[in-house]
Amino acid sequence: MYIPRHFQEHDIDVLQGLIQANPLGLLIAQIEGVIEAFDIPFELCPEQSEFGTLCAHIARANPLWRGLQPEQEVLVVFRGAEGYISPGWYPGKQEHHKEVPTWNYQTVQARGRVAVRYDADFVLRQITRLTRQQEAQMDLPWQVSDAPPAFIDSMLKAIVGIEIPLTSLIGKTKLGQNKKREDQAGAAQGLMAKGEVAIGEAMLRSLAGRDKT
């Protein structure tokens, strides 16, 4: 991944936090000689290795698990907040007009060697943990145990587990760090005014970090 110095993110906690906040990953792998991409919601277990382990489940009808080779290297891409940046939001534009549009975003690339897990215990634990994480924000959280056991057993027979111990995490946070502080702030405020709060707040946090240095 191309990452200019300003946008490099090396903090593992930050990268893992981006994954946990944006769990829908794009798994990219070579399947029978063809590069394929699959959208999959992942659970990250940070404590299981230096970079963490990604776990997920997919339908047995999904051709991914049949095409994967044992210990095959895969790439999973996670996207955080993003948004279009108008040059008109930069105060500096009014002085010199030497500005162009751009796109700000956060992304993490996770690499590891995948294992397909067929055991029902692994899949049930993974589903239970992922459900608990996603339901935590609900007023009345749903639990796997809310469904009849026979129904859950039938669902488990239709899916397989995916486990990816990560060997690397690479992050890019393009949040206007290469701009003057007032221009970064102006762009963040422009995004907020448009209702694009997530990327605007990320830029303001980045700006606050710059002010501490």
PyMOL commands that set and color helices and strands:
alter all, ss='L'
color gray80, all
select helices_A, chain A and resi 5-7+12-21+46-48+64-67+87-89+93-96+120-135+144-146+149-156+181-193+197-212
alter helices_A, ss='H'
color red, helices_A
select strands_A, chain A and resi 8-9+24-31+34-41+43-45+53-59+73-85+102-113+115-117+159-174
alter strands_A, ss='S'
color yellow, strands_A
deselect
rebuild
show_as cartoon
